[in-house]
Amino acid sequence: MNERHAQQPSTAQLGGHILVRQLKQQNVKQVFCVPGESYLAVLDGLYDENIEVTVCRQEGGAAMMAEAYGKLTGEPGICMVTRAPGATNAYAGVHIAKQDSTPMILFVGQIRRDVREREAFQEMDYRSVFADQCKWVTEIDHVERIPEIISRAFHVATSGRPGPVVIALPEDMLTEVAQVQDAPRYQTVDSFISDEQLQQLQQQLHEARQPIAILGGSRWSAQACAQFAQFAKEQQLPVAVQFRRQMLFSTEHPCFVGDLGLGVNPDLLNYIAAADCVLLIGGRMSEVPSQNYTLFDIPAPQAQFIHVHPEPEELNRVYRADLALCTSPQDFVSSLAKLPTTIVSTRPFE
């Protein structure tokens, strides 16, 4: 049967087992957790499925591991913690996932639905606690909606600018029984750049006398990194990487000029300040790479500013781009194959 078609089990299952089955449908292979009594039905479901479970000593470590998994694989890192103290311990990992655009889903145990708003033991309003640190925070009130909400969570976490999603799981909901259809595996949603935009990109790079590319963000693949490294070599295009994105471009590449992090080489900053064309691919020009927002003029940089980012709300947010391309780094790099062999006639930074 086509995996796009929903399937329905022959028997009813506990909500916790349904949730684990949906994780299997989304191709989850690894879960990081600190076990807790508030989601025992999920732990019981994991025992029956072929999903590797890493039990951590503290929820902060579990969240950091899930964030690292999401950053390295591009698939949402899955973390499970118990309510209140467990959730607050995991907060730091969620914050990193938000700032580093990492796909991640945090499942948090929750009190029973019938004692809400009585300040029951370890009761918290997770929508309020995590609202400004996530792309989406929700709570599953009806066991029948588990496939729908899990499917949406994976789409939200991976599409556009990736980031964390938090899902609260009422304890009594997880022990209810239902017979539901499985959701198909998620697919990221992308926009593509037009031929006219590619022509404008080609023209701006060709006219530049001191261009530089800056790589950052997420939604890269090993293939995209290799393809862009080849493109940079062919074009003799200087390349820098943003804070905590050193893995995107080899330091041994002849076009590598440094990283925009903490304690940056002053020569690199001078070169970027004098650049007449800046190609920012995948990342935000946030506080650290922008050197406390001093590297470029706000809102309009002096250089031609080309920004490639998968989230439309991020484009032109702080810096007004001369060319804003709403697409993922992977798709952008693939589009570069349509450009002529030689565009930039400049030597790399020395």
N, C-alpha and C positions, 0 to 999 in steps of 0.2 A: 504493500500500500504506500502511496505517496506520503512522505513525512509531513507535507503541508496539510494533510487531512487529519482532522481531530479523531482521536481514538477514545473509546470508552471501555473501562475494565468491566469484566463480567460480574464482579461483586462490589458491594459498597465497602468503603475504607474509612479509617479514622482520618481526621483532618491533617494530623501530623504526617501520616503516611502519604496522603495526597500531595502535600507540599513537597516531600522528598521526591515523589514521582515526577513532579513538575521540574524539579532541579535536574533530574535525569533527562527529561525531555529537552532541557536547555543545554545539555552536554556538560553539565558540571561534573568535574572529576575530583575536586578537592574542596574540603570545607575546613575552616579554622574555627575553633570554638573553645569556650570554657563551659562545661556542662552545668546546667542549672535545673532546679525542679520546675521552673515555669514553662519549660518546653520539652518535657520528658517524652511526649508523644512523637516529636520530631526526632529525638535521639533514638528512639525505638525504631522509627522508620529508617534511619541511616544504617542501623545495624543490619537490616535486611537487604540493603542495596550495595552495589559495588562502587561506592563513593569513598575515597580515602578521607579519613577524619584525623586532623592534627589537633590533639588536645593540648591546650596551652596553660601555663601557670596563672596567667593574668590576662584580663580582657584587652588591655592595652596592647600586649604582645600579639594577641590573636588578630586584632584590627590592623596592626602594622604588617603582619604577615599577609593578610588578605589584600591590603593595599599594594604591597610589593608584588604579589601574584598578579593582580590586575595590571599593574604597570608593565610587568615583563611579558605577559601573554596577550594583552589586549582583550582578554575575556574578563567578565566581572569577577573580582575576588569575593568569595563568600565567607562571611563571618557570622557566627551565632553566639549570642550572649544572653545571660539572664537579665531580669528587670532591674531598674534603678541603679544600684552600684555597678552592676555589670555594664549597663549602657553608658554610664558616665565614665567608666574606665576606658571604654572603647572610643570615646569622643575624639581623642587626639588623632587616632588613625583615620577617622572620618574627615576631620579637618584637613589632614594631609591629602586625602583623596580629592577633596574639593579644590584645594589650591593647585594640586598637580594634575588635575583633569584625568583622574584615574577611575575607570569603571569598577564599582564595588557595590555590594548589597549587604547591608547589616540587618540581620534578623534579631529582634529583641523580644524576649518573653514578656508577657503582660498579665496583669491581674484579671480575674474573671470579669465578664461584662456586667454581671448583676450587682457589683459593688463599686462601680465607677463613681467618682466625685464624692466619695466618703473619706478620702485620704486613707484608703486601705493600705495594708503593709506593702511598702516599696511601690506605691502608686506614683506614676509620672505621666505627664502629658507629653508624649514624644513629638507631637507635631510642633509644640512650642519649643521644646528643648533643641531639636535638630533643624528647625525651619530654615535658618540662614546658612546652614552648612551642607545642605543636600539639594539635589535636583528635585527630589520628591520624597515626602514622608507620608506614610499612610498606616492604617490599621485594618486588619482583615476581620470584619464583624460577622461575615457569613461564610461558612465552610464551602458552600457551592461556588464562591467567587475566587477561590484560591488559584485556579489555573489562569483566570483573566488577569488577576493582579500580579502574579509572578511573571507572566508574559510581558505585561506593561513595564514592570520593573527592569527587566533585561533590556527592553527597547530604550527606556529612558536613560539607563546607565551607560549605554554604548553609543547612542546617536548624538549628532551634533558635537558639542563639547562634552566628552565623557565626564562622569562624576558619580558620587555616591547616592544610593537610595536607602532609606531606612524603612523597614516594615515591622510593625508591632504585631505580636501574635497572642491574643487573649488565650489564657490557659484552657478555658472551657471550650473555646472554638476548636482547639486542636484535638479534643477528644470526642467531638461530634462525628457522626457517620454520614457519608454521602456517596453517591455514585455520580461522578462527573466526567466530562470529556477532557482529554489532555489538550493543552495548547501546543501548536507547532513551535518549532525552534525559532528563536528571534533572528531577525535580519536587520543590520544597521541601515539607516536611511541616509542617503548621500545626495548632495547637489553636485552638478558638474559644470565646469567652466566652458564658455562658448568659444567658437573659433575667433570671434572678434576680440574677446579678452586675451586669448593666446597671442593674437597679432599685436595687441597693445603691450603685452608682456615682452614679446620679442623686441619691439621697437625701443622700449625703455631700457632694456638691458644692452641693446646694441649701441644706444646713444650714450650710455654711461662711460665715464672715464675712470671712476674709482668706485665700482660697485662692491657690495658685500652681501652675502647670504647669512642669515641667522636662523638656526634650527632650534625648535623647541616643541613643547606640547606633547600630545599623545596621538594615537591612531597612526603611528608609524608601523612598518613591518620590516623584517630583516631585508627583504627584497627591495623595499622602497629606499632604505638606507644605502644599500649597495648601488642601486640605480642612480641615486642622487650623487653619490661619491664619483661615479663614472662621469656624470654630467658635469660636475665641478671640475674634474680633471680635463675634460675635453674643452671646456670654456675658460679654463684658467681662472675660475671664480673663487675668490677668497671666501672661506666659510668659518663662522664662529658658532658656538653652541650656547644655549642658555643654561641658567642655574639648574643643576641636577639633571642635565640632559646630555652628559658627556658621551653616553652610549650611542648617540645618533650619528657620530662622525669620528673616524679614527684620528687620534692625535699624530699618527705617523703618515697621514695623507699629506701630499705636498701642498695642498690648498688650505690645510687647517691653520687658523690664525689665533686660536685661543678660545677661552670660555668666559661668558659674561656672568660671572658669579660674584663671589666676595673676594676682595683683594685683586682686582683685575689689573693686568699689565697696562701701565699708562700708555704705552705705544699703541696698543689695541684700541683704547678709548680715543686717542687722537686720530687714529685711522678712521674709525667709525664716524667721529664728529666731522671729518672732512669728506666722507663718502657722499657721492652725488646720487646714489641709488641704493636703497636698502630693501632687500627681499627677505621678509620675515615669514617663515614657513611653520605653521602648526602651533606656535606659541603665542602667549600674551606678552606684551612688553610691560611686565609688572614691576614691582618695586626693586627687586634685586637686579635683574638684567638691565633695567633702565637707569641703574645707579641712583636710586631714590628720585626717579622721574626727572633727571637732569640731562640725560644723554641726548634726548631729542626735544625740540620745542613742542609745546602743547598749546593748541590742539593740532597744529599743522607743522610737521617736521620740515626743515629746510631742504633735505634731500627728497628725491622721488621715493615715496614710501609705498611698497607693494606688500600687502598683508594677505596671507593664505591661512584661512581658519575654517573649521567645519561648523562653527556656531555663528549664525548671522548676528545675534545680539552682541557678540564680542567684537565684530568688525566695526571700526569707527567709534568704539566705546570711549577711548581716551585719545588715541591718535587718529587723525583724519587721513585715510589712505588715498593716494592718487589712483590706486587700483586695488579694490577689495575683491578677493576671490573666495567665495563660500564653498569650500570643498575640503575633504580630508587630505592630509599630507600624502597618503598612499595614492589617491586618485590624481592629485596634482602632479606628483612625480611621474606617473604613467603618462600624463598629458604632455610632459616635456619631450617625449619621443617624437611628437609631431613637429617640433621646432627644427630649424636648419642646424647642420652640424656645428657651425661656428656663429656665435652671436657676440660674445664679449671678447674684445681685443685688448686685454690688460694683463699684467703680471700679478701673481698673488702677492699678498702682503709679506714683507720680509722684516 
